[in-house]
Amino acid sequence: MRRNSKACAMRDLSFHAEERAHLAAHFNLTATAEYPFSNAVPVSTLLETASCQRMLQQLAPRLGAPSLGITASLLSKRVAFLTTAAAFYPLSMYNKGLNMALTNCLLDTRHDGHRWQSHMVMDDLSLSTPHSDLDRARWRDALLRGVFAEHLTPLWHVLSAASGISSRILWENTAVRLFSLFEHRMQASDAATDARVKQDFHYVVHEAPGALFGLDANPLTVYFRPLTWVSANGEWIRFRRTCCFYYKASQPQAFCQACPLLRPNKLHRLPFRNKR
């Protein structure tokens, strides 16, 4: 597959064996041709409210979710993890980009009643790279537009419409997964890669314009809150603004580490500290 573009070059590139193995082991990335199950469906088929509602109704009992809204929130956390990892880990760690178009991605909702078993299933694993360091900003913007404005934003819109869940919750679910990916999972082995990771993280959260998300403003920035010191845990935690409602679907009841319901009354904040 070849595409003429000022922003990127689509080539007959593939991941190195160790890169592909890491993405498969840590982020469940797989090609459709290698996927052994038949239940994954193109994400694009769910961009209709009735179809999305049927999918949520089928998924709710497996998650133990008491409503479609809670089902949508929990599903969005998993989708955000798989999608942002497939988009941004290669972008920052390998300087390579996957095609994140809705039509290239399948939605896998496998859950065994205790935990997610789903993968990031993609028809085409062709890669793009920037023409040069000077052209990388335009290449990165094209990838951001693909994963957000042309993928997650329309998906979150229909999930919200089909379930009644606030889009703010879906976007904070996305932000939490993205922050964790950059702050904890990207472990660069050299200075150049480390600098690229930090610069990409800052850009995506603080500088990327709303147009790349298909929105008036960047929906991630507001959720990059100051960290709070939690002495009982002995660590800094970025508490959420919204609740994802995981505790309403867990047996026995459990809470996310950053749940706003667990936020201490007396706060010792460290403004905008990067844990990296």
Buried (B, 14 or more C-beta within 10 A) or exposed (E): EEEEBEBBBBBEEEBEEEBBEBBBEEBBBBBBEEBEEEEBBBBBBBBEBEBBBEBBEEBBEBBBBEBBBBBBBBBBBBBBBBBBBBBBBBBBBBBBBBBBBBEBBBBBBEBEEEEBEBBBBBBBBBBBBBBEEEBBEBBBBBBBBBBBBBBBBBBBBBBBBBBEBEBBBBBBBBBBBBBBBBBEEBEBEEEEBBEBBBBBBBBBBEEBEBBBBBBEEBBBBEBBBEBBBBEEEEEBBBBBEBBBBBBBBBEEEEBBEBBBEBEEEEEEEEEEEEEE
